[in-house]
Amino acid sequence: MNDSLKTLLIVAFLVVIVWNLGAGLYYMLVDKGTTKRTVNALTKRIALSVALILLVALSIYMGWITPHGVGG
C-alpha cells in the first residue's frame, strides 16, 4: 500500500472522528436533552477512535507501517 494512501486513511478517520465530536456538541446545544442524537454521535466517535487504534496497532504488527520518532 502506498504511504500517501495510508496517511490519507488515517487522516480521514481523524476527520470523521472530529466531525462526530462536533455533531455531538451541536446536538447537545440544540436538542437540550430531548433526543439521543448526542449520545449516538459520541458513541460513534468512541467506536471510530477504538477502530483507528486497533487499525494502527494491527498495521504496526503486520509491518505495513513502521513507527518512528519525531523528525524520523
DRENLO-589970 format. One record per residue: residue number from 0; residue in one letter; z, x, y of N, C-alpha, C, O in turn. Coordinates in Angstrom, 2 decimals. Each point is the difference from the previous one (the first is absolute). Layout:
N
NUM,A,Z,X,Y,Z,X,Y,Z,X,Y,Z,X,Y .
...
end
This chain:
72
0,M,0.00,0.85,-1.18,0.00,-0.85,1.18,0.00,0.89,1.24,0.68,1.03,0.04 .
1,N,-1.42,-1.41,0.94,-0.13,0.75,1.24,1.31,0.00,0.79,0.72,-1.00,0.00 .
2,D,-0.39,2.12,0.66,1.24,0.10,0.76,0.07,-1.02,1.13,1.06,-0.57,0.25 .
3,S,-2.17,0.34,0.41,0.01,-0.97,1.10,0.20,-1.42,-0.52,0.58,-0.83,0.69 .
4,L,-1.06,0.55,-1.89,0.21,-1.32,-0.59,1.46,-0.21,-0.36,0.54,-1.10,0.17 .
5,K,0.11,2.15,-0.67,1.43,-0.08,-0.31,0.80,-0.26,1.27,0.89,-0.84,0.02 .
6,T,-1.22,1.58,1.02,0.70,-0.18,1.28,-0.24,-1.39,0.55,0.93,-0.64,0.49 .
7,L,-2.15,0.15,-0.58,-0.33,-1.33,0.48,0.78,-1.08,-0.76,0.47,-0.97,0.59 .
8,L,-0.32,1.14,-1.90,0.75,-0.95,-0.81,1.47,-0.05,0.44,0.57,-1.08,0.13 .
9,I,0.03,2.23,0.08,1.41,0.05,0.40,0.17,-0.58,1.40,0.94,-0.76,0.25 .
10,V,-1.84,1.10,0.66,0.07,-0.53,1.37,-0.20,-1.51,-0.01,0.66,-0.72,0.76 .
11,A,-1.56,0.23,-1.60,-0.22,-1.45,-0.10,1.28,-0.70,-0.49,0.37,-1.05,0.53 .
12,F,0.29,1.63,-1.52,1.28,-0.55,-0.46,0.99,-0.06,1.16,0.65,-1.02,0.20 .
13,L,-0.54,2.10,0.56,0.95,0.06,1.11,-0.33,-1.03,1.08,0.91,-0.61,0.57 .
14,V,-2.19,0.42,-0.28,-0.40,-0.99,1.00,0.39,-1.41,-0.45,0.50,-0.79,0.79 .
15,V,-0.74,0.48,-2.06,0.35,-1.33,-0.52,1.52,-0.18,0.01,0.49,-1.10,0.27 .
16,I,0.27,2.16,-0.56,1.45,-0.08,0.02,0.49,-0.29,1.42,0.86,-0.86,0.19 .
17,V,-1.40,1.57,0.79,0.40,-0.24,1.40,-0.44,-1.38,0.45,0.72,-0.67,0.75 .
18,W,-1.88,0.23,-1.19,-0.48,-1.35,0.33,0.99,-1.06,-0.51,0.34,-0.93,0.73 .
19,N,0.11,1.07,-1.97,0.95,-0.96,-0.55,1.34,0.07,0.71,0.67,-1.03,0.15 .
20,L,-0.26,2.20,0.27,1.23,0.13,0.77,-0.13,-0.74,1.33,0.92,-0.71,0.40 .
21,G,-2.05,0.87,0.27,-0.25,-0.72,1.25,-0.08,-1.50,-0.22,0.49,-0.78,0.82 .
22,A,-1.11,0.37,-1.91,-0.08,-1.44,-0.31,1.39,-0.57,-0.23,0.30,-1.11,0.44 .
23,G,0.56,1.87,-1.12,1.38,-0.45,-0.21,0.73,-0.18,1.32,0.72,-0.98,0.18 .
24,L,-0.90,1.92,0.74,0.62,-0.11,1.32,-0.54,-1.20,0.75,0.76,-0.76,0.60 .
25,Y,-2.07,0.58,-0.63,-0.61,-1.14,0.69,0.52,-1.32,-0.56,0.39,-0.89,0.75 .
26,Y,-0.38,0.75,-2.08,0.46,-1.24,-0.62,1.48,-0.24,0.29,0.43,-1.14,0.15 .
27,M,0.34,2.22,-0.09,1.42,-0.15,0.29,0.20,-0.57,1.41,0.88,-0.83,0.22 .
28,L,-1.69,1.29,0.74,0.14,-0.47,1.37,-0.57,-1.39,0.20,0.53,-0.79,0.78 .
29,V,-1.61,0.47,-1.47,-0.69,-1.27,0.22,0.63,-1.14,-0.80,0.20,-1.09,0.53 .
30,D,0.11,1.34,-1.80,0.45,-1.09,-0.88,1.46,-0.36,0.19,0.40,-1.12,-0.34 .
31,K,0.41,2.01,0.86,1.43,-0.24,0.22,0.73,-0.42,-1.28,0.92,-0.81,0.04 .
32,G,-1.34,1.36,-1.18,0.70,-0.26,-1.25,-0.36,-1.30,-0.69,0.69,-0.41,-0.93 .
33,T,-1.76,-0.23,1.35,-0.36,-1.29,-0.61,-0.91,0.17,-1.21,-0.11,-0.92,-0.82 .
34,T,-0.55,2.06,0.68,-0.87,0.22,-1.16,0.39,1.31,-0.68,0.85,0.74,0.48 .
35,K,-1.50,-0.47,-1.61,0.26,1.22,-0.75,-1.08,1.05,0.23,-0.11,0.96,-0.77 .
36,R,-0.68,-1.11,1.83,-1.07,0.96,0.26,0.55,1.39,0.30,-0.62,0.99,-0.39 .
37,T,1.75,-0.90,1.06,0.60,1.30,0.29,0.39,0.71,-1.28,-0.30,1.18,-0.18 .
38,V,0.96,-1.90,-0.70,0.43,0.58,-1.27,-1.21,0.42,-0.82,0.01,1.07,-0.61 .
39,N,-1.04,-1.88,0.58,-1.21,0.34,-0.76,-0.68,1.26,0.55,-0.43,0.85,-0.77 .
40,A,0.33,-0.74,2.09,-0.64,1.17,0.60,0.81,1.26,-0.30,-0.58,1.04,-0.33 .
41,L,1.89,-1.11,0.43,0.82,1.17,-0.25,0.05,0.35,-1.49,0.11,1.17,-0.36 .
42,T,-0.20,-2.18,-0.50,-0.06,0.26,-1.44,-1.30,0.72,-0.36,0.00,0.93,-0.81 .
43,K,-1.11,-1.35,1.42,-1.27,0.68,-0.22,0.08,1.44,0.48,-0.52,0.91,-0.65 .
44,R,1.18,-0.69,1.79,0.13,1.36,0.54,0.77,0.90,-0.96,-0.39,1.14,-0.23 .
45,I,1.47,-1.67,-0.32,0.80,0.79,-0.94,-0.80,0.29,-1.27,0.03,1.11,-0.51 .
46,A,-0.75,-2.11,0.01,-0.81,0.19,-1.20,-1.10,1.04,0.23,-0.25,0.84,-0.86 .
47,L,-0.38,-0.90,2.02,-1.04,0.98,0.31,0.58,1.40,0.16,-0.61,0.98,-0.41 .
48,S,1.79,-0.88,1.00,0.65,1.31,0.15,0.33,0.60,-1.35,-0.23,1.19,-0.23 .
49,V,0.77,-1.99,-0.67,0.32,0.48,-1.34,-1.28,0.39,-0.74,-0.03,1.03,-0.68 .
50,A,-1.01,-1.84,0.82,-1.27,0.32,-0.66,-0.58,1.31,0.53,-0.54,0.79,-0.77 .
51,L,0.65,-0.56,2.08,-0.51,1.24,0.57,0.79,1.20,-0.50,-0.59,1.04,-0.33 .
52,I,1.90,-1.16,0.27,0.82,1.10,-0.52,-0.35,0.30,-1.45,-0.14,1.16,-0.38 .
53,L,-0.01,-2.19,-0.43,-0.36,0.20,-1.40,-1.41,0.59,-0.14,-0.23,0.85,-0.87 .
54,L,-0.70,-1.28,1.72,-1.35,0.54,-0.03,-0.01,1.48,0.35,-0.68,0.80,-0.65 .
55,V,1.43,-0.42,1.67,0.06,1.41,0.38,0.67,0.82,-1.09,-0.46,1.10,-0.33 .
56,A,1.55,-1.62,-0.24,0.69,0.72,-1.08,-0.92,0.16,-1.21,-0.04,1.08,-0.60 .
57,L,-0.69,-2.12,0.24,-0.94,0.08,-1.12,-1.12,0.99,0.30,-0.41,0.77,-0.88 .
58,S,-0.08,-0.79,2.11,-1.07,0.91,0.39,0.45,1.45,-0.07,-0.77,0.87,-0.43 .
59,I,1.99,-0.59,0.84,0.53,1.36,-0.09,0.16,0.39,-1.46,-0.36,1.12,-0.39 .
60,Y,0.89,-2.02,-0.43,0.21,0.27,-1.42,-1.32,0.27,-0.72,-0.08,0.91,-0.83 .
61,M,-0.95,-1.69,1.16,-1.30,0.15,-0.66,-0.81,1.17,0.57,-1.03,0.38,-0.57 .
62,G,1.47,0.18,1.68,-0.70,1.12,0.60,-1.12,-0.38,0.93,-0.80,0.85,0.40 .
63,W,0.72,-2.14,-0.05,-1.06,-0.45,0.90,0.25,0.47,1.43,-0.95,0.27,0.74 .
64,I,2.22,-0.18,-0.36,0.36,0.55,1.30,1.06,1.07,-0.22,0.73,-0.04,-0.99 .
65,T,-0.67,0.98,1.90,1.01,1.06,-0.12,0.84,0.00,1.28,-0.53,0.04,1.11 .
66,P,1.84,-0.09,-1.28,0.87,0.04,1.18,-0.03,1.40,0.62,-0.18,1.00,-0.70 .
67,H,0.37,-0.96,1.99,0.03,1.28,0.71,0.96,-0.10,1.16,0.40,-1.10,0.39 .
68,G,-0.04,2.23,0.15,0.91,0.03,1.13,-0.68,-0.33,1.30,-1.21,-0.25,0.02 .
69,V,1.95,0.25,1.05,-0.54,-0.28,1.31,-0.97,1.11,0.38,0.34,1.18,-0.08 .
70,G,-1.52,-1.56,0.49,-1.02,0.98,0.41,-0.68,0.69,-1.17,-0.67,1.01,0.20 .
71,G,0.85,-1.55,-1.43,-0.57,0.68,-1.17,-1.30,-0.46,-0.42,-0.55,0.52,-0.97 .
end
